[in-house]
């Protein structure tokens, strides 16, 4: 019988994915992979932003410079939305995902990421690669997006939508886990006058969301 392939590890970062503490997590994951380390940085979570290439490029540069002892081969996958010239269904554009054994995605909008990845070629490839042993490093917005229930951070915090949960990509459902992942739990950007902890919801709103 062929040797059974184990699913790859998944790291969830609340924040700090390119901080010194985050680097240690990446190193731990790299050590579990057979070389060469082929990293694909997915642009989708920030695909709505005019600077999405810079956001993903910053992640790629971090890997290249701070994890160079592992000689990673890093490619940015500029799949920005479901349709158009940078489509998450474009098999040529997303081809680096087919050979990547490390997929890194992070900042942006959770609900945007879900909307433009759910059911697409890129997402199916990511799932297949993880089932075959590739590691996923998911931070910030994208860590939220892969839960069964995704927190609509922008819609509530910026637009004023009523408290609610949106359907997520449900990465962990096949493993028997129904998760809602909330990143930036200790955020203090609001200062003394605005509680931005608990994923920018604040403690009181998070109690109601729970």
N, C-alpha and C positions, 0 to 999 in steps of 0.2 A: 504494500500500500504506500502511496506517496506520503511523505511527511506532512503532517497537518501544519498549515501556516497560521500563526497567531496574529490577531489584529494588532495594529501598531498602537503605541502610546498616544494619549491626548493630554496636552498641557493647556490649562485654562489660566490666563493671566487677568487679574482684576485690572491692573495697570502695571506700568514698569517693565514692559516686555523688552525694552532696550536699555534698562537700567542695570547696574552691576549685579543686583540680585537676580534679575531676569536672565542675564548671561549665564549664570550658574545653572539655571533650569535648562536652557538650550544645550549647554555642554552635557548635562546628564542625558538628555534625549539623543544627542549626537553619538554618545558612547554606546548606545543600544543599537545603532544602525550599522549595517555592513557598508564599508566604503565602496565607491565614492559617495560622498554626501551630496545629493542633488536637491537643491532647495528651490521651490517655486513660491514666490511671494504673490499672493492674489490681490488684485487691485479693487475687486468688486465692492467691498464694504464702503469705500469712499468714492465710488464711481460717479456719484452725483456732484462731487466737488470739482471745481476747475483745476485744483492742484492735486488731483488723485494720483497722478504719476509721481509727484514729489513725495506724497505720503508713503506709497509703496516703495519708492526708491530709497527713502530713509531707512525702512526696515531692511531692505536688501544691503544697503551700505553698512548697517550695523553688523549683519552676519559676516560680510566679507572682511571687515576690519577687526572685529572683536572675537571672531571665532576662526581666525585664519589658520590656527594650528591644525584644524581638521580639513583644510583645503577644500572648503565647500564650493560647489559650482552653483551659482545663484542666478536665477532668471526671474524677472518680473513678468507676470501674466496680466496684460492690460485689458482684461475682460471687465468692462465697466457697467454693462447693463444687458438685459435680455435681448434687445434688438439693436439694430444699427451696426456700424463698422467695428465696434469693439464688443461683440456679442458673447455672452457666456455659453451660447450654443454653437459658436464658431470652432470647429474641431481643429483647424490649423492654428488659430490663435491660442487655444488652450492646450495645445499638444504637449508643452512642458510638464503638465500635470500627469501625463501618462508614464513618465519615467522618474518623476520626483519621488524621493523617499522621505521628504520633509516639506510640508506645506505650512506656510506662515501667513496669517491674515489677522488684521486687527481693527484699527480705528475706522470710524465712519458712522453709519446709521444702521441699527439692527434691522429695522423693518425694510429698509431699502435693500439690504443684503438678502433678506428672505425673498423679497419680491422678485429680485433679478437672478436668484440662484435656484429656487425651488423647482425641481423637475427638469433642470437644464443638463446639458452634456457635461459642463464643468463640475456641477455638484455630483452627478453620478460617478464621474471619474474619481473625484476626491473620496467618495464613500468606498469605491472599489479599491483604491490604493490603500486606504486605512485598513480595510479588511485583510489586505495582503501584506500588512506589516509596516506601511509608511506611518511616520509620526505626523501629528497635527499640532501646531502651536497656534492657539487661538486667543486673541486678546480683545479687551475692551468691547466694542460694538459687536464684533463677530462672535465672541464668546457668548454674548446674550442671544445672538441670532440662532445658534445651534441648539438651544433648548427646545423642549416641546412647546413652551410658552415664552414668547419674546416680549420684553418690556419695550413699549414704544416711547423711548426716551425723548426724542425730539418733539413728537406730537404732544406729549404731556407737558414737558418742561418749557418748550419754546412756543408752542402754538396754543396751549391751553385746553387740549382735549380732556374729556373726562377720564378718570382712572380706568384703565382696562389692560388686558393682555392681548397680544396678537399671536396668531399661530407662528411657531418657529420651524426651523429646519429639522428638528427632532433627531439629531445625530445619535442620541443615546437610547432611543426607543427600542431598537432591535436588541439592545442589551438589557432590556427590562427596566429601564430607568425613565421616569417621566419628570423631567427637570425644568425648572425656571432658574436661569443663571443671572445673577445681578452683579455686575462689575462696578468698579469705582466706589466700593462700599465705604471707604474712609475719605472720600473727597471733601475738601474744605474750601473749594474755590469761592463759595458764596460769602466767606468771612463770617463775622459775628452776626450779621443781619439776615442771612439766608442759609438755611440748612440744605446743602447740596450733597450730603452723604447718601448712602443707599442708592447709588446709580442716579444721582441728581434728583431723586424723589424726596429726600429728607425722611427722617424717622417716622413722622406722623403719617405721611402718605403711604409709606411702605407698609405700615401696619394695616392700613385699609386694603392695599393691594394683596397682602397675604391672605 
